[in-house]
Amino acid sequence: MTASTTRAQPFQKTGDPFLWLEDRTSKESLDWVHRQNEVTVAELQGDPSYQASFQTALDLMTAEDNIAVGAAIAGHVYNFWQDKTNALGLWRRTTVASYKTDKPDWETIIDFDQLAAREGIKWVFGGAVRLYPDFNRCLVSMSPDGGDASAMREFDIAAKSFVEGGFQAPASKSGFGWLDEDTVIISAAFEEADKTESGYPRVVKLWKRGTRLEEATPIFEAEIEDLAVGAGVEFDGEKRHLFLARTLNFFASHSFLRLPSGENRRIPLPDDVTDTSLFRDQLVFGVRTPWTAPDGTACQPDGLYSFDFAHWIETGGFGAIETLLAPAHRVSIAGLARTQDRLFISLMDNVRGKVLVCERERGAWSLKPIALPENGTVGISHAEHFGSTVSFSFTDFLTPSSIIWSDDNGETLATVKSQPARFDASPLISEQFEARSKDGTMIPYFVVRRRDQNGPVPTLLYGYGGFEVPLLPGYAGVRGKLWLEKGNAYVQACIRGGGEFGPAWHQAALKGKRQNGFDDFAAVAQDVVRRGIATAQSLGIQGGSNGGLLTGASLTQHPELFGAVIIEVPLLDMLRYTELPPGASWMAEYGDPSKPEDAKWLSAYSPYQHVKADAAYPPVLLTTSTADDRVHPGHARKMAARLQEAGHGKTLFFEETEGGHGGRGDRRPQAAQTAMKYVFLQRALGGKA
């Protein structure tokens, strides 16, 4: 492959010769995409090992014995299922008792392949909001292209049909919920006037049955520069509250309670409040930075606190702030969930999972641990808000996922689902090491490899490092079968910017500190080589979305450290990312390139601007999706074009024409792209095909 697949255009006003590739669906752009795809498909799918890899990936992604993860509501467990026969999937349910058996008796609610055949649109299921208290009526979200924008239709589960003349809305990034049987709460993003600068909902409206969508009544608005608004009904016993949220950015928000009078009263918590839950008249919350409450209580990150919400509604004052969970070293909060009578806290203790259960009796909190497996990733799969069922997941790199179920708020536990082993893990070992970053910070990372490894092997290093999102150990059958079983190694880096150790770990690579995360990743790569696990030539890296920015920056800053680079659905032009919707929503993470101070640090690392003709780059594979309405495909397109124009002929590009940012929809193209990535790595890094 050579750079001849890229046709340079005249410079635009910005001095960017590839600005035309930002036009998502122009004929010129799509012609370029198709030419690129032809080259990449011929190169990677033409490899002798591709077909077997594709079939393996597809078989595992669509296996009949994959775990049907479900959530219980009113005696039924609901699940969305895809396999070879049901490419777009089935939304289905079974009874709780049946779910626990080896072969549940599933009742299909919506067959999306049949719906697509009837309507000529490949609808991708985006979830459903059910109506309390019988949960029969629901608002179904469906994307026409796999992107984030979804249409909504009212559905009757008992009748298994969409409600004629019921609530219905066109595709948008709006959100929907029930206020009551005849009123829908809309977080609206239909018209430009309804949207924030980021393209998300700006106005909350109430939509009455029998009226047109355009007649919905606004009850709450955000500023156009805010990220979004949101709304939802929260039940606490017999009490029902309508909460409204003005989200300033990814890490700051203002929450309001709508009172019966029609007043939207702000809950006076700090802007960076996190991990909130309403339970037994207590509003539980955490903070991202230290905050002193009105009563003098010092609230710290990675702790949980609460106040009497009923008292606040009545008086407007907090009263006493209680400490529910005190902070602890390298322990962070992964999330909260609640049943009718218990509150559950999911924790990460040095990147190992734990769950605590909380009770509220006689005005006091009590906590105890749930007796779940240790030394792995433990999460809360579901908690029944109006009942007592709760389920947990457990996995690690070498242990297939399992579902541990309880019908009594976590008192009695039983493993009801276990995924069969997808690869031979017996020769493998999972280890945790630390690398010293440039500023001296110790960065944990995991290594999965053969126990008897003797000398460097092809190794894949994966990272993310953004938005307070943690990377946790997890079983991946496709990776095990197509990579680990061939004697290769896998490394997962817990770099700063992520959420492995709470808000402070994230803030250490925020905005102008972004380079810390890139340095962390480079330090892990160097440590892997120092330990003899890989050489620079046999070390490949992979990351998607913000992780694509990470691998893009790693490519341009340290090409000598890697033998192959995979950059998936990435951000890469950090001087224009706010111009590509919804990039403006991420300014709290990266900064604002229109401000000179921010532009200075963004310019220092923005991968697109740092491509050099005289650099010795390893082979690169960039992937994106035409329908991705979260990270614009222009980033990956322009980077590929610039690399190729600069003479780096080992640059491959592939753009999926269906499916959004997460590759939702038919598993076949997902399996094809997965197989191509492993073929690319094997060819670039050596090892068994």
C-alpha positions as CSV (number, residue, x, y, z in Angstrom):
1,M,0.0,0.0,0.0
2,T,1.2,3.5,-0.8
3,A,0.1,7.1,-0.2
4,S,-1.4,7.2,-3.7
5,T,-4.9,6.3,-2.2
6,T,-5.0,9.9,-0.8
7,R,-5.8,12.8,-3.1
8,A,-4.6,16.1,-1.5
9,Q,-6.9,19.1,-1.9
10,P,-6.0,22.8,-2.0
11,F,-5.3,24.3,1.4
12,Q,-8.4,25.8,3.2
13,K,-8.3,29.0,5.2
14,T,-7.2,27.0,8.2
15,G,-4.2,25.7,6.3
16,D,-5.7,22.2,6.6
17,P,-5.5,20.4,3.3
18,F,-7.8,17.7,4.4
19,L,-10.6,19.8,5.8
20,W,-12.9,18.4,3.1
21,L,-12.8,15.0,4.8
22,E,-14.8,16.5,7.7
23,D,-17.9,16.5,5.4
24,R,-19.3,13.3,6.8
25,T,-21.5,12.2,3.8
26,S,-20.3,14.2,0.7
27,K,-19.6,12.2,-2.4
28,E,-16.0,13.3,-2.4
29,S,-15.4,12.1,1.2
30,L,-17.2,8.8,0.8
31,D,-15.4,8.1,-2.5
32,W,-12.1,8.6,-0.5
33,V,-13.4,6.3,2.2
34,H,-14.4,3.6,-0.2
35,R,-11.0,3.7,-1.9
36,Q,-9.3,3.4,1.5
37,N,-11.6,0.5,2.5
38,E,-10.8,-1.4,-0.7
39,V,-7.1,-1.2,0.1
40,T,-7.5,-2.2,3.7
41,V,-9.9,-5.0,3.0
42,A,-7.6,-6.4,0.3
43,E,-4.6,-6.2,2.6
44,L,-6.1,-7.6,5.8
45,Q,-9.1,-9.8,4.6
46,G,-6.8,-11.1,1.9
47,D,-4.5,-12.6,4.5
48,P,-4.7,-16.4,4.7
49,S,-5.5,-16.2,8.5
50,Y,-8.3,-13.8,8.2
51,Q,-11.3,-16.1,7.4
52,A,-10.6,-18.4,10.3
53,S,-10.2,-15.4,12.6
54,F,-13.4,-13.8,11.4
55,Q,-15.4,-17.0,11.9
56,T,-14.0,-17.5,15.4
57,A,-14.8,-13.9,16.3
58,L,-18.4,-14.2,14.9
59,D,-18.9,-17.6,16.6
60,L,-17.9,-16.2,19.9
61,M,-19.9,-13.0,19.6
62,T,-23.1,-14.8,18.6
63,A,-22.7,-18.1,20.6
64,E,-25.9,-19.5,22.0
65,D,-24.3,-20.1,25.3
66,N,-23.2,-16.5,25.9
67,I,-24.6,-15.2,29.2
68,A,-28.0,-13.5,28.8
69,V,-27.5,-10.6,31.2
70,G,-30.8,-9.3,32.4
71,A,-32.6,-7.0,34.9
72,A,-35.6,-8.1,37.0
73,I,-38.7,-6.0,37.1
74,A,-42.0,-7.2,38.7
75,G,-41.2,-10.9,38.4
76,H,-39.7,-10.8,34.9
77,V,-36.1,-10.6,33.7
78,Y,-35.6,-8.5,30.6
79,N,-32.8,-9.1,28.1
80,F,-31.6,-8.0,24.7
81,W,-30.1,-10.9,22.7
82,Q,-28.2,-11.2,19.4
83,D,-26.9,-14.3,17.6
84,K,-26.4,-15.5,14.1
85,T,-30.1,-15.9,13.4
86,N,-31.1,-12.6,15.1
87,A,-28.5,-10.2,13.8
88,L,-30.3,-7.1,14.9
89,G,-31.6,-8.8,18.0
90,L,-34.5,-9.7,20.2
91,W,-35.8,-7.8,23.1
92,R,-37.3,-10.5,25.3
93,R,-38.2,-11.5,28.8
94,T,-38.7,-14.6,31.0
95,T,-39.8,-15.1,34.6
96,V,-37.2,-14.9,37.4
97,A,-37.6,-18.6,38.1
98,S,-37.1,-19.5,34.5
99,Y,-34.1,-17.2,34.2
100,K,-32.2,-19.2,36.8
101,T,-32.5,-22.4,34.8
102,D,-30.1,-23.6,32.2
103,K,-32.6,-23.1,29.4
104,P,-35.0,-20.2,30.2
105,D,-38.3,-20.0,28.4
106,W,-37.9,-16.6,26.7
107,E,-40.9,-14.6,25.5
108,T,-40.0,-12.3,22.5
109,I,-41.2,-8.7,23.0
110,I,-39.8,-7.2,19.8
111,D,-37.9,-9.0,17.0
112,F,-35.8,-6.2,15.5
113,D,-34.9,-8.2,12.4
114,Q,-38.6,-8.7,11.6
115,L,-39.2,-5.0,12.3
116,A,-36.4,-4.0,10.0
117,A,-37.9,-6.3,7.3
118,R,-41.3,-4.7,7.6
119,E,-40.1,-1.1,7.7
120,G,-37.0,-1.2,5.6
121,I,-34.8,0.4,8.4
122,K,-32.2,-1.5,10.4
123,W,-33.4,-0.4,13.8
124,V,-30.9,-0.7,16.6
125,F,-32.4,-1.2,20.0
126,G,-31.4,1.6,22.5
127,G,-33.4,0.6,25.5
128,A,-36.9,1.1,27.0
129,V,-38.3,3.1,29.9
130,R,-41.2,1.2,31.5
131,L,-44.2,2.8,33.3
132,Y,-44.7,2.4,37.0
133,P,-46.4,0.5,38.6
134,D,-47.3,-2.3,36.2
135,F,-44.4,-1.7,33.8
136,N,-46.4,-2.8,30.8
137,R,-46.3,0.4,28.8
138,C,-42.8,1.5,27.7
139,L,-41.0,4.1,25.6
140,V,-38.7,2.3,23.2
141,S,-35.6,4.0,21.8
142,M,-34.4,2.8,18.4
143,S,-31.5,4.2,16.3
144,P,-31.9,4.1,12.5
145,D,-28.2,3.8,11.9
146,G,-26.6,2.7,15.2
147,G,-25.7,6.2,16.2
148,D,-26.7,8.0,19.4
149,A,-29.7,9.7,17.8
150,S,-32.7,7.6,18.4
151,A,-36.4,7.6,17.5
152,M,-39.0,6.9,20.3
153,R,-42.2,4.9,20.2
154,E,-44.7,3.9,22.8
155,F,-45.0,0.1,23.1
156,D,-47.5,-2.2,24.9
157,I,-45.6,-5.3,26.2
158,A,-48.8,-7.3,26.9
159,A,-50.1,-6.7,23.4
160,K,-46.6,-7.0,21.9
161,S,-47.3,-4.0,19.6
162,F,-46.6,-0.3,19.3
163,V,-49.4,1.8,20.6
164,E,-51.5,3.2,17.8
165,G,-51.8,6.9,18.2
166,G,-49.4,6.7,21.2
167,F,-46.3,8.8,22.0
168,Q,-43.9,8.8,19.1
169,A,-40.9,11.1,18.2
170,P,-38.4,11.2,15.4
171,A,-34.7,10.4,15.7
172,S,-32.8,12.9,17.8
173,K,-30.5,13.0,20.9
174,S,-33.6,13.6,23.1
175,G,-34.3,11.7,26.2
176,F,-37.7,10.4,27.4
177,G,-39.3,9.3,30.6
178,W,-42.7,8.8,32.2
179,L,-44.2,11.3,34.6
180,D,-47.5,9.4,34.6
181,E,-49.6,7.3,32.2
182,D,-50.6,10.3,30.1
183,T,-47.5,12.5,30.5
184,V,-44.0,12.0,29.1
185,I,-41.0,14.0,30.2
186,I,-38.8,15.1,27.3
187,S,-35.3,16.3,27.5
188,A,-35.6,17.8,24.0
189,A,-33.1,18.1,21.2
190,F,-35.3,18.2,18.1
191,E,-35.0,21.7,16.8
192,E,-31.8,23.9,16.9
193,A,-33.5,26.1,19.5
194,D,-33.8,23.0,21.7
195,K,-30.1,22.1,21.6
196,T,-27.0,23.1,23.4
197,E,-23.9,24.0,21.4
198,S,-22.9,20.3,21.8
199,G,-26.1,19.2,20.1
200,Y,-27.6,17.7,23.3
201,P,-31.0,18.5,25.0
202,R,-31.3,22.0,26.3
203,V,-35.0,22.2,27.3
204,V,-37.1,19.9,29.5
205,K,-40.7,19.6,28.4
206,L,-43.9,17.9,29.5
207,W,-45.8,16.2,26.7
208,K,-49.5,15.3,27.3
209,R,-51.2,12.4,25.6
210,G,-53.3,13.4,22.7
211,T,-51.3,16.6,21.9
212,R,-48.6,17.1,19.3
213,L,-45.0,16.9,20.1
214,E,-44.6,20.6,19.2
215,E,-47.2,21.5,21.9
216,A,-45.1,20.0,24.7
217,T,-44.8,22.5,27.6
218,P,-41.3,23.7,28.6
219,I,-40.6,23.5,32.3
220,F,-36.8,23.9,32.6
221,E,-34.0,25.3,30.4
222,A,-30.2,25.3,30.4
223,E,-27.8,27.7,28.8
224,I,-26.8,27.1,25.3
225,E,-23.1,26.7,26.3
226,D,-24.1,24.0,28.9
227,L,-23.6,20.3,28.0
228,A,-27.2,19.2,28.4
229,V,-30.3,19.0,30.6
230,G,-31.9,15.8,32.0
231,A,-35.0,14.9,33.9
232,G,-36.4,11.8,35.7
233,V,-38.8,10.6,38.3
234,E,-37.3,9.1,41.4
235,F,-39.3,7.0,43.8
236,D,-38.5,6.7,47.5
237,G,-41.1,4.5,49.1
238,E,-44.5,6.0,48.3
239,K,-42.9,9.4,47.5
240,R,-42.4,10.4,43.9
241,H,-40.0,13.2,43.0
242,L,-39.3,14.9,39.7
243,F,-35.6,15.8,39.4
244,L,-34.2,18.2,36.8
245,A,-30.5,18.5,36.0
246,R,-28.6,21.2,34.3
247,T,-25.3,19.5,33.3
248,L,-22.6,22.2,32.9
249,N,-20.0,19.8,31.6
250,F,-19.0,16.1,32.1
251,F,-18.0,16.8,35.7
252,A,-20.2,19.6,37.0
253,S,-24.0,20.0,37.3
254,H,-26.8,21.7,39.1
255,S,-29.7,19.5,40.3
256,F,-33.2,20.8,41.0
257,L,-36.4,19.4,42.5
258,R,-39.7,20.4,40.9
259,L,-42.1,21.2,43.7
260,P,-45.9,20.8,43.4
261,S,-46.1,24.6,43.1
262,G,-44.2,24.5,39.8
263,E,-41.0,25.9,41.4
264,N,-37.7,24.3,40.3
265,R,-35.7,24.5,43.6
266,R,-32.0,23.9,43.3
267,I,-30.4,21.4,45.6
268,P,-27.4,23.4,47.0
269,L,-24.7,20.7,46.6
270,P,-21.3,21.6,45.0
271,D,-21.1,21.7,41.2
272,D,-18.9,18.6,41.1
273,V,-21.2,16.3,43.1
274,T,-21.2,12.7,42.0
275,D,-22.6,9.3,43.0
276,T,-26.0,10.5,44.1
277,S,-28.9,8.3,45.2
278,L,-32.2,8.9,47.1
279,F,-32.8,6.3,49.7
280,R,-35.0,6.3,52.8
281,D,-35.4,10.1,52.8
282,Q,-31.6,10.5,52.6
283,L,-29.9,12.0,49.6
284,V,-26.6,10.2,49.3
285,F,-23.8,12.0,47.4
286,G,-20.0,12.2,46.8
287,V,-17.8,15.0,45.7
288,R,-14.9,15.2,43.2
289,T,-13.0,17.9,45.2
290,P,-13.1,18.7,49.0
291,W,-16.2,20.5,50.1
292,T,-17.2,21.9,53.5
293,A,-20.9,21.5,54.1
294,P,-23.0,24.2,55.8
295,D,-22.8,22.3,59.2
296,G,-19.0,22.2,59.0
297,T,-18.7,18.6,57.8
298,A,-15.6,18.1,55.6
299,C,-16.7,16.1,52.6
300,Q,-13.8,14.4,50.8
301,P,-13.4,12.7,47.3
302,D,-13.9,9.0,47.4
303,G,-16.2,9.3,50.4
304,L,-20.0,9.1,50.6
305,Y,-22.2,11.5,52.6
306,S,-26.0,12.0,53.1
307,F,-28.5,14.5,54.4
308,D,-32.2,14.4,55.3
309,F,-33.9,15.1,52.0
310,A,-37.4,15.3,53.5
311,H,-36.2,17.9,55.9
312,W,-34.6,19.9,53.1
313,I,-37.9,19.9,51.1
314,E,-39.8,21.1,54.2
315,T,-37.3,23.7,55.4
316,G,-34.9,24.4,52.7
317,G,-32.0,23.6,55.0
318,F,-29.6,20.6,55.0
319,G,-29.5,19.9,58.7
320,A,-26.7,17.5,59.7
321,I,-24.5,15.9,57.1
322,E,-23.8,12.2,57.8
323,T,-20.7,10.3,56.7
324,L,-21.9,7.1,55.1
325,L,-18.5,5.9,53.8
326,A,-15.1,7.5,54.7
327,P,-12.4,7.7,52.1
328,A,-9.6,5.1,52.0
329,H,-6.3,5.0,50.2
330,R,-6.6,3.7,46.6
331,V,-10.2,2.9,47.2
332,S,-12.7,4.6,44.8
333,I,-16.4,4.4,44.3
334,A,-17.5,2.7,41.1
335,G,-21.2,3.3,41.5
336,L,-24.4,3.1,43.5
337,A,-27.6,1.0,43.1
338,R,-30.6,0.4,45.2
339,T,-33.4,-2.1,45.7
340,Q,-36.5,-1.1,47.7
341,D,-34.9,-1.8,51.0
342,R,-31.1,-1.7,50.5
343,L,-28.5,0.6,49.0
344,F,-25.4,-1.0,47.4
345,I,-22.0,0.6,46.9
346,S,-19.6,-0.8,44.2
347,L,-16.0,-0.1,45.1
348,M,-12.6,-0.5,43.5
349,D,-9.8,-1.4,45.9
350,N,-6.5,-1.1,44.0
351,V,-8.4,-2.0,40.8
352,R,-10.1,-5.0,42.5
353,G,-13.9,-5.1,43.0
354,K,-16.0,-5.1,46.2
355,V,-19.6,-4.4,47.0
356,L,-21.0,-3.1,50.3
357,V,-24.7,-3.2,51.3
358,C,-26.2,-0.4,53.3
359,E,-29.2,-0.3,55.6
360,R,-30.9,2.7,57.1
361,E,-32.6,1.9,60.4
362,R,-33.6,4.2,63.3
363,G,-31.8,7.2,61.8
364,A,-28.4,5.5,61.3
365,W,-26.4,3.8,58.5
366,S,-25.0,0.4,58.7
367,L,-22.7,-1.3,56.2
368,K,-21.4,-4.7,55.5
369,P,-19.6,-6.4,52.6
370,I,-21.4,-8.8,50.2
371,A,-19.7,-12.2,50.2
372,L,-18.6,-12.1,46.6
373,P,-15.5,-13.6,45.0
374,E,-12.3,-11.6,45.5
375,N,-9.3,-10.5,43.4
376,G,-11.3,-9.8,40.3
377,T,-13.8,-7.3,38.8
378,V,-17.0,-7.3,40.7
379,G,-20.0,-5.2,39.6
380,I,-23.6,-4.7,40.2
381,S,-25.5,-6.1,37.2
382,H,-28.9,-4.9,38.3
383,A,-30.9,-3.9,41.4
384,E,-34.7,-4.0,41.4
385,H,-35.8,-0.6,42.6
386,F,-39.3,-1.7,43.5
387,G,-38.3,-5.2,44.8
388,S,-35.6,-7.2,46.4
389,T,-33.7,-8.8,43.6
390,V,-30.1,-7.8,42.9
391,S,-27.4,-9.5,40.8
392,F,-23.7,-9.1,40.6
393,S,-21.1,-9.9,37.9
394,F,-17.6,-11.4,38.5
395,T,-14.8,-11.8,36.1
396,D,-11.0,-11.4,35.6
397,F,-8.7,-11.8,32.7
398,L,-8.7,-15.6,33.0
399,T,-12.1,-16.3,34.6
400,P,-15.2,-16.3,32.4
401,S,-17.9,-14.0,33.5
402,S,-20.6,-15.1,35.9
403,I,-23.9,-13.7,37.2
404,I,-24.4,-14.1,41.0
405,W,-28.1,-13.6,41.9
406,S,-30.0,-12.8,45.1
407,D,-33.7,-12.5,45.7
408,D,-33.3,-11.1,49.2
409,N,-31.1,-8.0,48.9
410,G,-27.8,-9.8,48.8
411,E,-28.4,-12.0,51.9
412,T,-28.5,-15.3,49.9
413,L,-26.3,-15.6,46.8
414,A,-26.3,-18.1,44.0
415,T,-24.4,-18.3,40.7
416,V,-27.1,-18.6,38.1
417,K,-25.1,-18.0,34.9
418,S,-21.5,-18.8,34.0
419,Q,-20.0,-18.3,30.5
420,P,-18.1,-21.3,29.3
421,A,-14.4,-21.0,28.8
422,R,-13.6,-19.6,25.4
423,F,-9.9,-20.3,25.4
424,D,-7.4,-22.5,27.2
425,A,-6.3,-20.4,30.2
426,S,-4.4,-23.2,31.9
427,P,-0.9,-22.1,30.6
428,L,-1.6,-18.4,31.3
429,I,-0.9,-16.2,34.3
430,S,-2.3,-12.7,35.2
431,E,0.1,-10.4,37.0
432,Q,0.0,-6.8,38.3
433,F,3.1,-4.6,38.0
434,E,3.9,-0.9,38.4
435,A,5.9,1.5,36.1
436,R,7.4,4.8,37.2
437,S,6.1,7.6,35.1
438,K,8.2,10.7,34.1
439,D,7.2,12.6,37.2
440,G,7.8,9.7,39.5
441,T,4.1,8.5,39.9
442,M,3.8,4.8,40.1
443,I,1.4,3.5,37.4
444,P,-0.2,0.1,37.8
445,Y,-0.7,-2.2,34.9
446,F,-1.8,-5.8,34.3
447,V,0.0,-8.4,32.2
448,V,-1.6,-11.6,30.9
449,R,0.9,-14.1,29.3
450,R,2.1,-17.7,29.3
451,R,3.5,-18.8,32.6
452,D,6.5,-20.3,30.9
453,Q,7.2,-17.3,28.7
454,N,10.9,-17.4,27.8
455,G,11.9,-14.2,26.0
456,P,9.9,-11.4,24.3
457,V,6.7,-12.2,22.5
458,P,4.2,-10.1,20.4
459,T,2.4,-8.0,23.0
460,L,-0.7,-5.8,22.8
461,L,-0.8,-2.8,25.2
462,Y,-4.3,-1.3,25.7
463,G,-5.1,2.0,27.4
464,Y,-7.8,4.7,27.8
465,G,-7.0,7.3,30.4
466,G,-9.9,9.8,30.3
467,F,-13.3,11.0,31.6
468,E,-12.8,9.3,35.0
469,V,-13.4,5.9,33.3
470,P,-11.5,2.9,34.9
471,L,-10.0,0.0,32.9
472,L,-10.7,-3.1,34.9
473,P,-9.7,-6.8,34.5
474,G,-12.2,-8.7,32.3
475,Y,-12.5,-11.9,30.4
476,A,-12.5,-11.5,26.6
477,G,-13.0,-14.7,24.7
478,V,-12.1,-13.3,21.3
479,R,-8.9,-11.8,22.6
480,G,-8.0,-15.1,24.4
481,K,-8.7,-17.2,21.3
482,L,-7.2,-14.9,18.6
483,W,-4.3,-13.5,20.6
484,L,-3.4,-15.2,23.9
485,E,-3.8,-18.8,22.7
486,K,-1.1,-18.1,20.1
487,G,1.5,-17.4,22.7
488,N,1.1,-13.6,22.7
489,A,0.8,-11.3,25.7
490,Y,-1.7,-8.7,26.7
491,V,-1.1,-5.6,28.8
492,Q,-3.7,-3.2,30.3
493,A,-2.5,0.1,31.6
494,C,-4.3,2.0,34.4
495,I,-2.9,5.4,33.5
496,R,-4.0,8.8,35.0
497,G,-7.0,10.4,33.4
498,G,-9.0,7.3,34.1
499,G,-11.1,6.5,37.3
500,E,-9.1,3.6,38.7
501,F,-8.3,5.6,41.9
502,G,-11.1,8.1,42.0
503,P,-11.4,11.8,41.0
504,A,-7.8,12.7,41.9
505,W,-6.4,10.1,39.5
506,H,-8.6,11.6,36.7
507,Q,-7.8,15.2,37.5
508,A,-4.0,14.5,37.4
509,A,-4.3,14.2,33.6
510,L,-7.1,16.8,33.0
511,K,-6.8,19.6,30.5
512,G,-3.2,21.1,30.6
513,K,-2.1,18.0,32.5
514,R,-3.0,15.6,29.7
515,Q,0.7,14.9,29.0
516,N,0.9,13.0,32.3
517,G,-1.4,10.3,30.9
518,F,0.7,10.0,27.7
519,D,3.8,9.8,29.8
520,D,2.2,7.1,31.9
521,F,1.5,5.0,28.9
522,A,5.0,5.4,27.5
523,A,6.4,4.4,31.0
524,V,4.3,1.2,30.9
525,A,5.5,0.4,27.4
526,Q,9.1,0.9,28.5
527,D,8.6,-1.2,31.6
528,V,7.1,-4.0,29.6
529,V,10.2,-4.0,27.4
530,R,12.5,-3.7,30.5
531,R,10.9,-6.8,32.0
532,G,11.6,-8.8,28.8
533,I,7.9,-9.3,28.0
534,A,8.2,-7.6,24.6
535,T,10.6,-5.7,22.5
536,A,9.7,-2.3,21.0
537,Q,9.3,-4.0,17.7
538,S,7.0,-6.7,19.1
539,L,4.8,-4.2,21.2
540,G,1.6,-3.0,19.7
541,I,-0.8,-0.5,21.2
542,Q,-4.6,-0.1,20.9
543,G,-7.1,2.4,22.1
544,G,-10.5,3.8,21.1
545,S,-12.3,7.2,21.4
546,N,-10.3,9.0,24.1
547,G,-8.0,5.9,23.9
548,G,-7.6,6.7,20.2
549,L,-6.3,10.1,21.2
550,L,-3.9,8.3,23.6
551,T,-2.6,6.0,20.9
552,G,-2.4,8.8,18.3
553,A,-0.3,10.9,20.7
554,S,1.8,7.9,21.5
555,L,2.5,7.4,17.8
556,T,3.6,10.9,17.2
557,Q,5.5,11.3,20.5
558,H,7.2,7.9,20.8
559,P,7.1,6.0,17.5
560,E,10.3,4.2,18.5
561,L,8.5,2.5,21.4
562,F,6.0,0.5,19.3
563,G,5.9,-2.0,16.4
564,A,2.2,-1.4,15.6
565,V,-0.5,1.1,16.4
566,I,-4.3,0.7,16.3
567,I,-6.3,4.0,16.6
568,E,-10.0,3.4,16.9
569,V,-12.9,6.0,16.6
570,P,-10.4,8.6,17.8
571,L,-10.1,12.3,18.6
572,L,-6.9,13.5,16.8
573,D,-7.3,17.1,15.7
574,M,-7.5,18.7,19.1
575,L,-7.4,22.2,17.6
576,R,-10.7,21.6,15.8
577,Y,-12.4,19.0,17.9
578,T,-14.9,21.6,19.3
579,E,-16.0,22.3,15.7
580,L,-17.0,18.7,15.1
581,P,-20.2,17.9,16.9
582,P,-20.5,17.1,19.8
583,G,-16.9,18.0,20.5
584,A,-17.8,21.2,22.5
585,S,-19.2,18.9,25.2
586,W,-15.7,17.7,26.1
587,M,-14.0,21.1,26.9
588,A,-14.1,20.3,30.6
589,E,-11.9,17.3,29.8
590,Y,-9.5,18.8,27.2
591,G,-9.8,22.6,27.3
592,D,-11.1,25.1,24.7
593,P,-8.9,25.6,21.6
594,S,-10.4,29.0,21.1
595,K,-8.6,30.2,24.2
596,P,-4.9,30.9,23.7
597,E,-3.9,29.4,27.0
598,D,-5.7,26.1,26.3
599,A,-4.7,26.1,22.6
600,K,-1.1,26.2,23.8
601,W,-1.3,22.8,25.6
602,L,-3.6,21.3,23.0
603,S,-1.1,22.3,20.2
604,A,1.7,20.7,22.2
605,Y,0.3,17.2,21.8
606,S,-2.5,17.3,19.2
607,P,-1.5,14.2,17.0
608,Y,-2.9,15.5,13.7
609,Q,-0.6,18.6,13.8
610,H,2.5,16.5,14.8
611,V,2.7,14.2,11.9
612,K,6.2,14.4,10.5
613,A,7.5,13.2,7.1
614,D,10.9,12.3,8.4
615,A,9.7,10.2,11.4
616,A,10.0,6.4,11.4
617,Y,6.4,5.5,12.2
618,P,5.4,1.8,12.7
619,P,2.4,0.4,10.8
620,V,-0.8,2.1,11.7
621,L,-4.5,1.0,11.4
622,L,-7.1,3.7,11.9
623,T,-10.8,2.8,12.2
624,T,-14.0,4.9,12.4
625,S,-17.7,4.8,11.5
626,T,-19.6,7.0,9.1
627,A,-22.6,7.0,11.5
628,D,-20.5,7.9,14.6
629,D,-22.3,10.9,16.0
630,R,-20.2,11.0,19.2
631,V,-16.7,11.2,17.8
632,H,-16.7,12.6,14.2
633,P,-15.1,10.3,11.6
634,G,-13.2,13.4,10.3
635,H,-10.6,12.9,12.9
636,A,-9.5,9.4,11.7
637,R,-10.0,10.3,8.0
638,K,-7.7,13.4,8.2
639,M,-5.1,11.6,10.3
640,A,-4.9,8.7,7.8
641,A,-4.7,11.2,4.9
642,R,-1.9,13.2,6.5
643,L,0.1,10.2,7.4
644,Q,-0.2,8.9,3.8
645,E,0.6,12.2,2.3
646,A,3.7,12.4,4.5
647,G,4.9,9.2,2.9
648,H,4.0,6.7,5.6
649,G,2.7,4.0,3.3
650,K,2.2,1.5,6.1
651,T,-1.0,3.5,7.2
652,L,-4.2,1.6,6.7
653,F,-7.7,3.1,7.2
654,F,-11.1,1.4,7.6
655,E,-14.5,3.1,8.0
656,E,-17.6,1.1,8.9
657,T,-20.6,2.4,7.0
658,E,-23.1,1.2,9.6
659,G,-23.1,1.4,13.4
660,G,-22.2,4.3,15.7
661,H,-19.5,5.0,18.2
662,G,-19.8,1.7,20.0
663,G,-20.4,-0.4,16.9
664,R,-23.9,-1.3,17.8
665,G,-26.0,-3.4,15.5
666,D,-25.2,-6.5,13.4
667,R,-22.3,-8.5,14.9
668,R,-20.9,-9.5,11.4
669,P,-19.2,-6.2,10.6
670,Q,-18.0,-6.1,14.3
671,A,-16.5,-9.6,13.9
672,A,-14.9,-8.6,10.6
673,Q,-13.3,-5.5,12.0
674,T,-12.1,-7.4,15.1
675,A,-10.5,-10.1,12.9
676,M,-8.8,-7.5,10.7
677,K,-7.2,-5.9,13.8
678,Y,-5.7,-9.2,15.0
679,V,-4.5,-9.9,11.5
680,F,-2.9,-6.5,11.4
681,L,-1.2,-7.0,14.8
682,Q,0.2,-10.5,13.8
683,R,1.5,-9.2,10.5
684,A,3.2,-6.2,12.1
685,L,4.5,-7.8,15.3
686,G,5.3,-11.3,14.2
687,G,4.2,-14.5,16.0
688,K,1.8,-17.2,14.9
689,A,-0.8,-16.5,12.3
